[in-house]
Amino acid sequence: MKIAFKILCLCFLGLTLFVNPTLAQEPENIKTESSEPDEDRPLDDIVPKRIVKEKQLLSYQPLREADVFWEKRIWRVIDVREKMNLPFAYPERPFFEILMDAAVNGDITVYSVEDDKFSYKLNPEEVANMGASVDTVITFDPETYEEQVTVVRNELNMEDVKRFRFKEVWFFDEETSTMNVRILGIAPLIDVNDDNGNFRYEKPMFWIYYPECREILARERAYNGGNDASPVSWEDMIERREFSSYIFKESNVYDRRLESYMTGVDLLLEADKIKQEIFNFEHDLWTY
């Protein structure tokens, strides 16, 4: 009787698999909390946003050397903790993350900070290791209670990058009789802390040639606090100069920064003086 019952169960199982063979296969496409997001997930918006991603970048207006009547090189610092610069630290897609991803993937060329003239190129592997550190941690085996030395790699913390350096050129174009500015490079500044986590100093990580990076920034959407539906790219925000900054260096015969001979309030006043000199130069060219 038992043998007949087992034979009957086997026959029923075989018939079930014959009718629905997928039951015999291992389940596929099972998503867990740690898996990648589902490609077929619902749209987190009312319409797909494609304007920024499909935007055609406009090249700079052609410029001849003979038309550059006057120019001045300026170095400035942007602090993402200032209210106007908060979009640079937008958690969903920070500005530094955009630059870092493009540099690691080899989409843009990254240059060393040995100078700010884009002289020495860095490979993506060197960029990926920037800001990362290796520590040794002592642990104990739960069974034998023996000490074990484990090597732990600490990845770069995006929140340690709080400021950026911009290198730009202000120039007067005789062809159009206008004062213009073009950004040449961007360098993120990373905080360096001691073993106790106390801030020591900040240093530039690498330089990015901005004209090469415009194509990528033009397809990256920036946060627009006034209207979520308004498509604004990072290239738009930078070209429209929607950020707050201060000057820390101008081209000079000593090639020195303002902080080398100014401190405190005098440093801020000197930076504002340089900005006013550029404005007054253009203003004085006109006669009324």
Buried (B, 14 or more C-beta within 10 A) or exposed (E): EEEEEEEEEEEEEEEEEEEEEEEEEEEEEEEEEEEEEEEEEEEEEEEEEEEBEEBEEEEEEEBEEEEBEBBBBBBBBBBBEBEEBEBBBBEEBBBBBBBBBBBBEEEBBBBBBEEBEBEEEBEBEBBBEBBEEEEEEEEEEEEEEEEEEEEEEEEBEBEBBBBBBBBBBBBBBEEEEEBBBBBBBBBBBBBEEEEEEEEEEBEBBBBBBBEBBBEBBBBBBBBBEEEEEEBBBBBBBBBEEBBEBBBBBBEEEEEEBBEEEBEEEEBEEBBEEBBEEBEEBBEEEEEE
